[in-house]
Amino acid sequence: MEGGKARRRMDIDARLERLAQRHEGLTETVELLTKDLSDMKVLVNDLAEGTARLLHVAEIHEKPISRLEEDQ
């Protein structure tokens, strides 16, 4: 019986060690994903600002183009 308890204890220790390693791996993955998400937010904000500037330029040039088309 003593051998069975020792083996069961080793099995539990090994499982706990694997669980701890998986937990560490998951923690690292979440940290990386959080960083990626933060980087993506910056890129999306930059894209939105660029799009707004482009829209503004298009609006500024829309009236002169309309006048040129009317003159023809």
MARBA-3410 file (N, C-alpha, C, O; in Angstrom, 1 decimal):
72
0.8,-1.2,0.0,0.0,0.0,0.0,0.8,1.3,0.0,0.5,2.3,-0.6 ~ 2.0,1.2,0.7,2.8,2.4,0.7,3.3,2.8,-0.6,3.4,4.0,-0.9 ~ 3.6,1.8,-1.5,4.1,2.1,-2.8,3.0,2.8,-3.7,3.3,3.7,-4.5 ~ 1.8,2.4,-3.5,0.7,3.0,-4.2,0.5,4.5,-3.8,0.2,5.3,-4.6 ~ 0.6,4.8,-2.5,0.5,6.2,-2.0,1.6,7.1,-2.6,1.4,8.2,-3.0
2.8,6.5,-2.6,4.0,7.3,-3.1,3.8,7.6,-4.6,4.0,8.7,-5.1 ~ 3.3,6.5,-5.3,3.1,6.7,-6.7,2.0,7.7,-7.0,2.1,8.6,-7.9 ~ 0.9,7.6,-6.2,-0.2,8.6,-6.4,0.3,10.0,-6.1,-0.1,11.0,-6.7 ~ 1.1,10.1,-5.1,1.6,11.4,-4.7,2.5,12.0,-5.8,2.4,13.2,-6.1 ~ 3.3,11.1,-6.4,4.1,11.6,-7.6,3.2,12.0,-8.7,3.5,13.0,-9.4
2.2,11.2,-9.0,1.3,11.6,-10.0,0.6,12.9,-9.8,0.5,13.8,-10.7 ~ 0.2,13.2,-8.6,-0.4,14.5,-8.2,0.6,15.6,-8.4,0.3,16.6,-8.9 ~ 1.8,15.4,-7.9,2.9,16.4,-8.0,3.2,16.7,-9.5,3.3,17.8,-9.9 ~ 3.2,15.6,-10.3,3.5,15.8,-11.7,2.3,16.6,-12.4,2.6,17.5,-13.2 ~ 1.1,16.3,-12.0,-0.1,17.0,-12.6,-0.1,18.4,-12.2,-0.3,19.3,-13.0
0.3,18.7,-10.9,0.3,20.1,-10.4,1.4,20.8,-11.2,1.2,22.0,-11.5 ~ 2.5,20.2,-11.4,3.6,20.9,-12.1,3.2,21.2,-13.6,3.4,22.3,-14.0 ~ 2.5,20.2,-14.2,2.0,20.5,-15.6,1.0,21.6,-15.6,1.0,22.5,-16.4 ~ 0.1,21.6,-14.6,-0.9,22.7,-14.5,-0.2,24.1,-14.2,-0.6,25.1,-14.8 ~ 0.8,24.1,-13.4,1.5,25.3,-13.2,2.2,25.8,-14.5,2.2,27.0,-14.7
2.8,24.9,-15.2,3.4,25.3,-16.5,2.4,25.8,-17.5,2.6,26.8,-18.2 ~ 1.2,25.1,-17.5,0.2,25.6,-18.5,-0.3,27.0,-18.0,-0.6,27.9,-18.9 ~ -0.5,27.2,-16.7,-0.9,28.5,-16.2,0.1,29.6,-16.6,-0.3,30.7,-17.0 ~ 1.3,29.3,-16.5,2.4,30.2,-16.8,2.3,30.5,-18.3,2.4,31.7,-18.7 ~ 2.1,29.5,-19.1,2.0,29.7,-20.6,0.8,30.5,-20.9,0.9,31.4,-21.8
-0.3,30.3,-20.3,-1.5,31.0,-20.6,-1.3,32.5,-20.1,-1.8,33.4,-20.8 ~ -0.7,32.7,-19.0,-0.4,34.1,-18.5,0.4,34.8,-19.5,0.1,36.0,-19.8 ~ 1.4,34.2,-20.1,2.3,34.9,-21.1,1.5,35.2,-22.3,1.7,36.2,-22.9 ~ 0.6,34.2,-22.7,-0.2,34.4,-23.9,-1.1,35.6,-23.8,-1.3,36.4,-24.7 ~ -1.8,35.7,-22.6,-2.7,36.8,-22.3,-1.9,38.1,-22.3,-2.4,39.1,-22.9
-0.7,38.1,-21.8,0.1,39.4,-21.8,0.4,39.8,-23.2,0.4,41.0,-23.6 ~ 0.8,38.8,-24.1,1.1,39.1,-25.4,-0.1,39.6,-26.2,0.0,40.6,-27.0 ~ -1.2,39.0,-26.0,-2.5,39.4,-26.6,-2.9,40.8,-26.2,-3.4,41.6,-27.0 ~ -2.7,41.1,-24.9,-3.0,42.4,-24.4,-2.2,43.5,-25.1,-2.7,44.5,-25.4 ~ -0.9,43.2,-25.3,0.0,44.1,-25.9,-0.4,44.3,-27.4,-0.4,45.4,-27.9
-0.7,43.2,-28.1,-1.1,43.2,-29.5,-2.4,44.1,-29.6,-2.5,44.9,-30.5 ~ -3.3,43.9,-28.7,-4.6,44.6,-28.7,-4.3,46.1,-28.6,-4.9,47.0,-29.2 ~ -3.4,46.4,-27.6,-3.0,47.8,-27.4,-2.4,48.4,-28.7,-2.7,49.6,-29.1 ~ -1.5,47.7,-29.3,-0.9,48.2,-30.6,-1.9,48.3,-31.7,-1.9,49.3,-32.4 ~ -2.9,47.4,-31.7,-4.0,47.5,-32.7,-4.8,48.8,-32.5,-5.2,49.4,-33.5
-5.1,49.1,-31.3,-5.9,50.3,-31.0,-5.2,51.5,-31.5,-5.8,52.4,-32.0 ~ -3.9,51.6,-31.3,-3.1,52.7,-31.8,-3.2,52.8,-33.3,-3.4,53.9,-33.9 ~ -3.1,51.7,-34.0,-3.2,51.7,-35.4,-4.5,52.1,-35.9,-4.7,52.8,-36.9 ~ -5.6,51.6,-35.3,-6.9,51.9,-35.7,-7.2,53.4,-35.5,-7.8,54.1,-36.3 ~ -6.7,54.0,-34.4,-6.9,55.4,-34.1,-6.1,56.2,-35.2,-6.6,57.2,-35.7
-4.9,55.8,-35.5,-4.1,56.5,-36.6,-4.9,56.4,-37.9,-4.9,57.4,-38.6 ~ -5.4,55.2,-38.2,-6.2,55.1,-39.5,-7.4,56.0,-39.5,-7.7,56.6,-40.5 ~ -8.1,56.0,-38.4,-9.3,56.9,-38.3,-8.9,58.4,-38.5,-9.6,59.1,-39.1 ~ -7.9,58.8,-37.8,-7.4,60.2,-38.0,-7.0,60.5,-39.4,-7.4,61.5,-39.9 ~ -6.3,59.6,-40.1,-5.9,59.7,-41.4,-7.1,59.8,-42.4,-7.2,60.6,-43.3
-8.1,59.0,-42.1,-9.3,59.0,-42.9,-10.1,60.3,-42.7,-10.6,60.8,-43.7 ~ -10.1,60.8,-41.5,-10.8,62.1,-41.3,-10.1,63.2,-42.0,-10.8,64.1,-42.5 ~ -8.8,63.2,-42.0,-8.0,64.2,-42.7,-8.3,64.1,-44.2,-8.5,65.1,-44.9 ~ -8.3,62.9,-44.7,-8.5,62.7,-46.2,-10.0,63.2,-46.5,-10.1,63.8,-47.6 ~ -10.9,62.9,-45.7,-12.3,63.3,-45.9,-12.3,64.9,-46.0,-13.0,65.5,-46.8
-11.6,65.5,-45.0,-11.6,67.0,-45.0,-11.0,67.5,-46.3,-11.5,68.5,-46.8 ~ -9.9,66.9,-46.7,-9.3,67.4,-48.0,-10.3,67.2,-49.2,-10.4,68.1,-50.0 ~ -11.0,66.1,-49.2,-11.9,65.8,-50.3,-13.1,66.9,-50.2,-13.5,67.4,-51.3 ~ -13.5,67.2,-49.0,-14.6,68.2,-48.9,-14.1,69.6,-49.4,-14.9,70.3,-50.0 ~ -12.9,69.9,-49.0,-12.3,71.2,-49.5,-12.3,71.3,-51.0,-12.5,72.4,-51.5
-11.9,70.2,-51.6,-11.7,70.2,-53.1,-13.0,70.0,-53.8,-13.0,70.2,-55.1 ~ -14.0,69.5,-53.2,-15.3,69.2,-53.8,-15.9,70.4,-54.5,-16.4,70.3,-55.6 ~ -15.9,71.6,-53.8,-16.6,72.8,-54.4,-15.8,73.3,-55.6,-16.5,73.5,-56.6 ~ -14.5,73.4,-55.6,-13.8,73.9,-56.8,-14.0,73.0,-58.0,-14.2,73.4,-59.1 ~ -14.1,71.7,-57.7,-14.3,70.7,-58.8,-15.7,70.9,-59.4,-15.9,70.8,-60.6
-16.7,71.0,-58.5,-18.0,71.2,-59.0,-18.2,72.5,-59.8,-18.9,72.5,-60.8 ~ -17.5,73.5,-59.4,-17.5,74.8,-60.2,-16.9,74.6,-61.6,-17.4,75.1,-62.6 ~ -15.8,73.8,-61.6,-15.1,73.6,-62.9,-16.1,72.8,-63.8,-16.1,73.0,-65.0 ~ -16.7,71.8,-63.3,-17.6,71.0,-64.1,-18.8,71.8,-64.6,-19.3,71.6,-65.7 ~ -19.3,72.7,-63.8,-20.4,73.6,-64.2,-20.0,74.5,-65.3,-20.8,74.8,-66.2
-18.8,75.0,-65.3,-18.3,75.9,-66.3,-18.2,75.3,-67.7,-18.2,76.0,-68.7 ~ -18.1,74.0,-67.8,-17.8,73.3,-69.0,-19.1,73.2,-69.8,-19.0,72.6,-70.9
END
